[in-house]
């Protein structure tokens, strides 16, 4: 399948960072998912931690700058949340249904991804072999999102679409990409 580009939008009630742009590209080849995030704009106004020498599975990454990916089998209640820190830390959670039954996904013991930074661009690229959790012939519903922390301590919430009165990346009606 070809590369599909998307632009994330800030949640309307967030303290906007007007010059920040977050774009993503998603590709599914057989049962490998390739996701690329690009943040462009005034990065000096964002909290983007330096890459750790020891990236590790870590909880509560969404309390800081965190790039997120949600995967759900079509016509199913269960889904996975992938959290990626610019520092290289990560976690994957499996949910039985909307915000229920959250547990770390044991099928993954590492989640290596590549980060790069220039003056006004931050990039994160992830390639996920999904054979451990999803059959190759399974249609996926995908949501892409980001929590961005400013140097002033404010969090902003970015997603493909916002459908509720509060920023909520777990809502299935925000998993709008079908692969």
N, C-alpha and C positions, 0 to 999 in steps of 0.2 A: 504494500500500500504506500502511496506517496506521502511525503511530508505534509502535514496539515498545520498551518500557522493560526494562532489565536492571540487575541489581545485581552489581558485581564483588566477588569474595571474596579475602581475602588468602591467600597460600600459607601453609599451617599452620605451617611451620618458620620463617617470617619473624618478625622482632621486631615484634609486632603494634602497631598504632596503634588501640586499641579504639574511640575515639570518631570515627574517620574513616569516612565513607561515600562510596563512589564509585558513582554511577549513570550509566547511559548510555541514550540513546534513539537508535534507528536507524530510518531510513525509506528506502525505495527508491521513487523515482518515475521511471518509464521507465528511463533509464540514468544517473540521478543518485542518488548515495548521500548522505544527510544524517545526520551523526553528531554527537551532543551528549554531552559529558562534564560531570558535575557532581560536584565534590568539596565535601563539607560536613563541618564539624567544626573542630577546633583547627588552623587553617591556620598559625598562628604557630609550630607545631612542625614545619612542612614547609619544604623548600627549594623555593620557587616563584620562579624568576627573573623580574625585571621585563621587560616587553615591549621588545624591541629596536627601535631606530629603523631597523635594516637587517636584517630577517629574511632568513636565507639557508639554502640547502641545506647541511647539516652532518652529519658522520659521528659515530657513537658517542653519539648522544643518550641512549641507554638507560643510560649511566653516571650520569645525573642524573635528576631528575624528568622523565618522558617518558610521554605517552599514546600508545597503540599500537593499530593496527587491522590485521588480517590478512584478506586476501581471496583466495579460491581458487575457480576454476571447479569446479562439481560434477563428480565423476568424472575429475579431472585431478590430476597430481602437482605442477604448478607453482602458485606463489602469490606474492602481494605482501605486503610488510610496510611499513606507513606509520608513521613516527615523528614525533611532534608535541611540540615543547617549548613550555612556557608562555611562553617568550621570543619565540616566533614562528618559531624555526628548525624545519626539517623535513627529512625525506628519505623516499624511497620506494625499496625494494629489491625486485628480482624474483629469485625462486629457481626453479631447474629442478625441484627436488624437496626433500625434507626437509633443510634447511640446506646444500644443494649448489647450486653455480653462482650464488652471490650476486653481484649487480651492481646498480648504481644504475639505476633505471628512466628511460630517456631520453625517454619520451613526455611527461614533466612537467618543465617548466622553472621552475614556481612552484607553490606550494600555499598560497594565502592562507586563513587561518582567523581566527575572531574569538575573542578572550579577554576576559573581564571578571572582576573580583574585587571582592568586598565583604568585610566583616570575617570572616565564617565560611563563605563560598561562593566557589569558583572555578569558572568555566564556560569551556569551549572548544567552539566550534561549527565544524564543517567541512562543506562541500558539495563533493562530488567528481563531476565529469563523467567517467564511466568509458568513454566512447566510444573513447578512444585505446587501451584495453587489453582491454576485455571487450565482447562483443556484447550488445545490449539484451535479447535473448531467452535469455541464458545464466543459469542458476541459479547463485547464489553460496553458498559456505559461508564464514561470517564468524566471526572470533574477535576479541574486544575485550579489551584488557589495559592495564595501567599499571605503570610502575616509579615508586615514590615514595621520594624521599630525605628523611630527617628531618634536623633541624638538628644531630643528634648524629652524622651521617655514615652512618647505617644505611640500606640500601635494603630496601624491601618490594616484593613482587611480587603484583599483583592481576590476576585474570582471571575470566571467566565460570565456569570450572571448571578444576580442577587434576587431572590424570590420572596424573602420574608421581611419582617419589620426589624429583624436583627441579623447581623452577619452570621450565617450558619452554613458552613461548608458541607455538613453531613446531609443536608436535604437532598433527596434523590432527584428532585426536579432541577437541581443544579448540575447533575451528571449528564451534560447535554451532548457530549461527543460520543459517537457510536463507532466502535472499531471491530 
